[in-house]
């Protein structure tokens, strides 16, 4: 057993001191007062006053460690991406497939299934971002891949064994009855890359759609007489919204409006990360186009945003710095709330007895110093992405 001591531990009440977090194997045994009588024969690890939070959970990771999931949807790629992001405190993720042909989708789902079966840490399922999206809000997606959804797609995505499945779609491209079918089969449905009206978006929410992918980006905006997708997202009390807090994708003022509009727990941090995160290169290829990451932006040659070079630890720092969110809440936006989105609120995203021993320790500058993934510790030397 391990006993993690002398930390500011994130609990339901906030960041608390004087606690011992005891780990047994891949599980948190309990959280107790740090007294000699409670520690028993544990290996004691003094964290020197660092912040101890649940491991970060990222719902949107296209790549990392210089590899892109789309390019090589296999176990080796997933292992490399997970390892790259673990350096920045992300212990669990949904590898994200950008709009592609059905056979690539099939291979990606198979790779996730094989990774989970092999008990390789870090992969909770898959995020399928397109091809069921709208050309009017395509972003960097290749419109040649876009198509409608059919029964074959539903059976492929709903098949067992590949963990949680999140699908980003355009509500104007998918009938409400199909949205309902997806939800009934256990698939999490989010709106994204969509030019839908407020009314169409509301109909999709009524059919079971529960979230919005990278709020504000690649969706119809809020206007006075046309509330659009953004208006529906901000008005709805039940749905969740992913946000990219890199200072590039969305103005901080817009994000502060979203936080004020949505109930607590309904805004989650995502990175939309591309291969340079945790890697050594600043450029990569997507659908034959060169994408370059400079000055905190990943863009095509003509300036279209193409994912991000954001890591989750930096997203937490930015949320505190740019949005004036208290640290404990910023940490929950990166861990507790994403776990809730995935229906894993009883196993992930909290430091409490019985939860998975996925943890991150951060220093005073909120840079990652240690990560526990399934109770196994990795030490890091003030890891920081190249673009903060």
C-alpha positions as CSV (number, residue, x, y, z in Angstrom):
1,X,0.0,0.0,0.0
2,X,1.0,3.6,-0.6
3,X,0.1,6.6,1.6
4,X,0.2,10.0,-0.1
5,X,0.9,12.6,2.6
6,X,1.4,16.4,3.0
7,X,-0.7,17.4,0.0
8,X,-3.6,19.7,-0.7
9,X,-6.1,17.0,-1.6
10,X,-9.1,17.8,-3.9
11,X,-12.2,16.6,-2.1
12,X,-15.9,17.4,-2.4
13,X,-15.3,20.2,0.0
14,X,-12.3,21.8,-1.8
15,X,-8.5,21.5,-1.4
16,X,-7.9,20.1,2.1
17,X,-4.7,19.5,4.0
18,X,-3.9,17.0,6.8
19,X,-5.1,14.0,4.9
20,X,-3.6,10.7,3.8
21,X,-4.7,9.1,0.6
22,X,-4.1,5.4,0.8
23,X,-3.8,3.4,-2.3
24,X,-4.0,-0.4,-2.6
25,X,-3.2,-1.8,-6.0
26,X,-5.1,0.2,-8.6
27,X,-7.7,1.5,-6.2
28,X,-8.0,4.3,-3.6
29,X,-8.4,2.4,-0.3
30,X,-9.5,5.4,1.7
31,X,-8.9,9.0,2.6
32,X,-8.1,9.5,6.3
33,X,-6.6,12.0,8.7
34,X,-2.8,11.8,8.4
35,X,-2.1,10.3,11.8
36,X,0.5,7.5,12.5
37,X,-2.2,5.1,13.8
38,X,-4.0,5.3,10.4
39,X,-1.0,4.7,8.2
40,X,-0.1,1.2,9.3
41,X,2.6,-0.4,7.1
42,X,2.0,1.8,4.1
43,X,4.9,3.1,2.0
44,X,4.7,6.9,2.8
45,X,5.2,9.4,0.0
46,X,5.6,13.0,1.1
47,X,4.3,15.3,-1.6
48,X,5.7,18.4,0.0
49,X,2.6,20.5,-0.1
50,X,1.7,19.9,-3.7
51,X,-1.8,19.8,-5.0
52,X,-3.2,16.2,-5.4
53,X,-6.1,15.9,-7.8
54,X,-7.9,13.1,-9.7
55,X,-6.2,12.2,-12.9
56,X,-7.4,14.4,-15.8
57,X,-9.9,12.9,-18.2
58,X,-9.8,14.3,-21.8
59,X,-12.8,13.7,-24.0
60,X,-11.1,14.9,-27.2
61,X,-7.6,13.8,-28.1
62,X,-6.7,13.5,-31.8
63,X,-3.1,12.7,-31.2
64,X,0.1,13.2,-29.2
65,X,3.7,12.1,-29.1
66,X,4.0,13.0,-32.8
67,X,1.3,10.6,-33.9
68,X,-2.3,11.1,-35.2
69,X,-5.0,8.5,-34.4
70,X,-6.4,8.8,-37.9
71,X,-3.1,8.0,-39.5
72,X,-2.5,4.7,-37.7
73,X,-5.6,3.5,-35.8
74,X,-3.9,0.7,-33.9
75,X,-2.8,-0.3,-30.4
76,X,0.7,1.0,-30.7
77,X,-0.6,4.5,-31.7
78,X,-3.0,4.5,-28.7
79,X,-0.3,3.5,-26.3
80,X,2.0,6.3,-27.6
81,X,-0.8,9.0,-27.4
82,X,-1.8,7.9,-23.9
83,X,1.9,8.0,-22.7
84,X,2.4,11.5,-24.2
85,X,-0.6,13.0,-22.5
86,X,0.1,11.3,-19.2
87,X,3.1,13.6,-18.8
88,X,0.5,16.4,-18.5
89,X,-1.7,14.7,-15.9
90,X,-4.2,13.0,-18.3
91,X,-4.7,9.5,-17.0
92,X,-7.7,8.7,-19.2
93,X,-9.0,9.8,-22.6
94,X,-11.2,9.3,-25.5
95,X,-8.9,9.0,-28.6
96,X,-10.7,11.0,-31.2
97,X,-11.2,10.0,-34.9
98,X,-11.6,12.9,-37.3
99,X,-14.1,12.4,-40.2
100,X,-13.0,9.3,-42.1
101,X,-14.1,6.4,-44.2
102,X,-16.1,3.6,-42.6
103,X,-13.2,1.2,-42.8
104,X,-11.0,3.6,-40.9
105,X,-13.7,3.9,-38.3
106,X,-14.0,0.2,-38.1
107,X,-10.2,-0.1,-37.6
108,X,-10.2,2.6,-34.9
109,X,-13.0,0.9,-32.9
110,X,-11.2,-2.3,-33.2
111,X,-8.0,-0.8,-31.9
112,X,-9.8,0.7,-28.9
113,X,-11.4,-2.7,-28.2
114,X,-8.0,-4.4,-28.4
115,X,-6.4,-1.8,-26.2
116,X,-9.1,-2.1,-23.5
117,X,-8.9,-5.9,-23.6
118,X,-5.2,-5.7,-23.1
119,X,-5.7,-3.5,-20.0
120,X,-3.5,-0.8,-21.5
121,X,-4.0,2.3,-19.2
122,X,-5.4,5.5,-20.4
123,X,-8.1,4.6,-23.0
124,X,-11.8,4.7,-21.9
125,X,-13.4,4.4,-25.3
126,X,-13.6,6.5,-28.5
127,X,-14.8,9.9,-29.7
128,X,-16.1,9.7,-33.3
129,X,-16.0,13.3,-34.5
130,X,-17.7,13.2,-37.8
131,X,-18.3,12.2,-40.6
132,X,-21.9,12.9,-39.7
133,X,-21.4,16.7,-39.7
134,X,-22.2,19.7,-41.8
135,X,-20.0,21.2,-44.7
136,X,-21.1,24.7,-43.7
137,X,-19.1,24.3,-40.4
138,X,-16.5,21.8,-41.5
139,X,-13.5,23.4,-39.9
140,X,-10.5,21.4,-40.9
141,X,-12.5,18.2,-41.6
142,X,-12.5,16.9,-45.2
143,X,-16.0,17.3,-46.7
144,X,-15.4,14.4,-49.1
145,X,-15.8,12.1,-46.0
146,X,-19.1,13.5,-44.9
147,X,-22.2,11.2,-45.1
148,X,-25.4,10.4,-43.4
149,X,-25.6,7.9,-40.6
150,X,-27.2,4.5,-41.2
151,X,-28.0,1.2,-39.4
152,X,-24.6,-0.2,-40.2
153,X,-22.9,2.8,-38.5
154,X,-25.1,2.4,-35.5
155,X,-24.4,-1.3,-35.1
156,X,-20.6,-0.7,-35.5
157,X,-20.5,2.1,-32.9
158,X,-22.9,0.4,-30.5
159,X,-21.1,-3.0,-30.5
160,X,-19.7,-4.0,-27.1
161,X,-16.1,-4.1,-25.9
162,X,-14.7,-0.7,-26.9
163,X,-15.7,1.3,-23.8
164,X,-17.6,4.6,-23.9
165,X,-18.5,6.0,-27.3
166,X,-19.0,9.7,-27.9
167,X,-20.3,10.8,-31.3
168,X,-20.1,14.4,-32.5
169,X,-22.7,15.0,-35.2
170,X,-24.7,17.9,-36.8
171,X,-28.3,17.7,-35.7
172,X,-29.5,19.0,-39.1
173,X,-27.8,16.0,-40.8
174,X,-29.3,13.3,-38.5
175,X,-33.0,12.7,-37.9
176,X,-34.2,12.9,-34.3
177,X,-35.3,9.3,-34.5
178,X,-31.7,8.3,-35.2
179,X,-30.3,10.5,-32.4
180,X,-32.8,8.7,-30.1
181,X,-31.6,5.3,-31.4
182,X,-27.9,6.2,-30.8
183,X,-28.7,7.3,-27.2
184,X,-30.8,4.2,-26.6
185,X,-27.8,2.0,-27.6
186,X,-25.6,3.7,-25.0
187,X,-23.8,6.2,-27.3
188,X,-23.2,9.7,-26.0
189,X,-24.3,12.2,-28.6
190,X,-23.0,15.7,-28.9
191,X,-23.6,18.5,-31.4
192,X,-20.5,19.9,-33.2
193,X,-19.5,21.1,-36.7
194,X,-23.1,22.1,-37.2
195,X,-25.0,25.0,-38.6
196,X,-28.3,23.9,-37.1
197,X,-30.9,26.3,-35.9
198,X,-31.9,26.7,-32.3
199,X,-35.1,24.8,-33.0
200,X,-33.4,21.8,-34.6
201,X,-30.8,21.7,-31.8
202,X,-33.6,21.7,-29.2
203,X,-35.3,18.8,-31.0
204,X,-32.0,16.8,-30.9
205,X,-31.7,17.6,-27.2
206,X,-35.3,16.4,-26.6
207,X,-34.3,13.2,-28.5
208,X,-31.5,12.5,-26.1
209,X,-28.5,14.4,-27.3
210,X,-26.6,15.5,-24.2
211,X,-23.6,17.6,-25.1
212,X,-21.8,20.1,-27.3
213,X,-18.3,19.6,-28.7
214,X,-15.9,22.5,-28.4
215,X,-18.5,25.1,-27.6
216,X,-18.5,28.2,-29.8
217,X,-16.2,26.6,-32.4
218,X,-17.6,25.3,-35.7
219,X,-21.3,25.9,-34.8
220,X,-24.0,28.5,-35.5
221,X,-23.5,31.4,-33.1
222,X,-25.9,33.1,-30.7
223,X,-27.7,36.1,-32.3
224,X,-30.6,38.2,-31.1
225,X,-33.2,36.7,-33.4
226,X,-31.4,33.4,-34.2
227,X,-30.0,31.8,-31.0
228,X,-28.4,29.0,-33.0
229,X,-26.5,26.0,-31.5
230,X,-24.7,28.2,-29.0
231,X,-27.9,29.7,-27.7
232,X,-29.4,26.3,-27.3
233,X,-26.3,25.1,-25.5
234,X,-26.2,28.0,-23.1
235,X,-29.9,27.9,-22.3
236,X,-30.1,24.1,-21.7
237,X,-29.7,23.2,-18.0
238,X,-29.0,19.5,-18.5
239,X,-26.4,19.3,-21.3
240,X,-22.6,19.5,-21.0
241,X,-20.3,21.7,-23.0
242,X,-16.6,20.9,-23.9
243,X,-14.4,24.0,-24.1
244,X,-10.9,24.5,-25.4
245,X,-9.2,27.0,-23.1
246,X,-6.1,27.9,-25.0
247,X,-6.6,31.6,-25.5
248,X,-6.9,30.9,-29.3
249,X,-10.1,29.0,-30.0
250,X,-12.5,31.2,-27.9
251,X,-12.2,34.6,-26.3
252,X,-12.0,34.4,-22.5
253,X,-15.0,36.7,-22.2
254,X,-17.2,34.2,-24.2
255,X,-16.0,31.4,-22.0
256,X,-16.8,33.4,-18.8
257,X,-20.3,33.9,-20.2
258,X,-20.7,30.1,-20.7
259,X,-19.6,29.4,-17.2
260,X,-22.1,32.0,-15.9
261,X,-24.9,30.5,-18.0
262,X,-24.4,26.8,-17.4
263,X,-25.0,25.0,-14.1
264,X,-22.0,24.0,-12.1
265,X,-20.5,20.8,-13.4
266,X,-21.7,21.2,-17.0
267,X,-18.6,22.8,-18.5
268,X,-15.7,20.4,-19.1
269,X,-12.1,21.0,-20.3
270,X,-11.0,19.3,-23.5
271,X,-7.8,19.8,-25.4
272,X,-8.6,18.8,-29.0
273,X,-4.9,17.9,-29.0
274,X,-2.9,17.1,-32.1
275,X,0.4,15.2,-32.5
276,X,2.8,17.9,-31.3
277,X,1.5,17.6,-27.7
278,X,4.1,15.6,-25.9
279,X,6.1,15.3,-29.1
280,X,9.1,16.9,-30.7
281,X,7.6,18.2,-34.0
282,X,5.8,21.4,-34.8
283,X,4.1,20.2,-37.9
284,X,2.2,17.2,-39.2
285,X,0.0,16.1,-42.0
286,X,-3.8,15.8,-42.0
287,X,-5.6,14.5,-45.1
288,X,-2.6,15.5,-47.2
289,X,-2.4,19.1,-45.8
290,X,0.5,20.4,-43.7
291,X,-0.6,21.6,-40.2
292,X,1.8,23.8,-38.3
293,X,1.8,24.6,-34.6
294,X,3.2,28.1,-33.8
295,X,2.4,30.7,-31.2
296,X,-0.2,28.4,-29.5
297,X,-2.1,27.7,-32.7
298,X,-2.4,24.6,-35.0
299,X,-3.4,25.9,-38.4
300,X,-3.4,25.0,-42.1
301,X,-1.4,27.0,-44.6
302,X,-4.5,29.3,-45.1
303,X,-5.0,29.9,-41.3
304,X,-7.8,27.4,-40.5
305,X,-7.6,26.1,-36.9
306,X,-6.8,22.4,-36.9
307,X,-7.2,21.1,-33.4
308,X,-4.7,22.4,-30.8
309,X,-1.3,22.1,-29.2
310,X,-2.9,22.3,-25.8
311,X,-2.3,19.8,-22.9
312,X,-4.7,19.4,-20.0
313,X,-2.4,20.8,-17.3
314,X,-2.0,24.0,-19.4
315,X,-5.8,24.0,-19.8
316,X,-6.2,24.0,-16.1
317,X,-3.7,26.8,-15.6
318,X,-5.4,28.9,-18.3
319,X,-8.8,28.3,-16.7
320,X,-7.5,29.8,-13.5
321,X,-5.6,32.6,-15.1
322,X,-7.8,33.6,-18.0
323,X,-11.3,32.8,-16.6
324,X,-10.7,33.5,-12.9
325,X,-12.0,30.1,-11.9
326,X,-11.0,28.8,-8.5
327,X,-8.3,26.1,-8.7
328,X,-10.5,23.4,-7.1
329,X,-13.2,24.0,-9.7
330,X,-10.7,24.1,-12.6
331,X,-9.4,20.7,-11.5
332,X,-12.9,19.3,-11.4
333,X,-13.5,20.6,-14.9
334,X,-10.6,18.5,-16.0
335,X,-11.5,15.3,-14.0
336,X,-14.7,15.0,-12.1
337,X,-17.0,16.6,-14.7
338,X,-15.7,14.6,-17.7
339,X,-16.1,11.4,-15.6
340,X,-19.8,12.4,-15.1
341,X,-20.2,12.9,-18.9
342,X,-19.0,9.4,-19.5
343,X,-21.2,7.9,-16.7
344,X,-18.1,7.0,-14.7
345,X,-18.9,9.1,-11.7
346,X,-18.7,6.1,-9.3
347,X,-15.2,4.9,-10.5
348,X,-13.3,7.9,-11.9
349,X,-12.7,11.6,-11.3
350,X,-12.7,11.7,-7.5
351,X,-10.3,11.1,-4.7
352,X,-12.4,8.8,-2.5
353,X,-12.5,5.2,-1.3
354,X,-13.2,2.7,-4.0
355,X,-12.3,5.0,-6.9
356,X,-9.6,4.1,-9.4
357,X,-6.1,5.3,-8.2
358,X,-5.6,7.7,-11.1
359,X,-4.1,10.9,-9.6
360,X,-1.9,13.9,-10.5
361,X,0.3,15.9,-8.2
362,X,1.0,19.5,-9.3
363,X,3.5,22.0,-7.9
364,X,2.8,25.6,-6.9
365,X,3.0,26.7,-10.6
366,X,0.4,24.0,-11.4
367,X,2.9,21.9,-13.4
368,X,2.8,18.1,-13.2
369,X,5.3,16.5,-10.9
370,X,3.8,13.0,-10.4
371,X,1.1,10.9,-12.0
372,X,-0.5,7.7,-10.7
373,X,-2.2,5.6,-13.3
374,X,-3.9,2.6,-11.8
375,X,-1.8,3.1,-8.7
376,X,1.5,3.1,-10.6
377,X,3.5,6.3,-10.1
378,X,5.4,8.2,-12.8
379,X,7.7,11.1,-11.8
380,X,7.9,14.1,-14.0
381,X,10.3,17.1,-13.7
382,X,8.0,20.2,-13.9
383,X,6.6,19.1,-17.2
384,X,5.3,21.9,-19.4
385,X,4.2,22.0,-23.0
386,X,6.2,24.1,-25.3
387,X,3.3,26.5,-25.9
388,X,1.7,27.7,-22.6
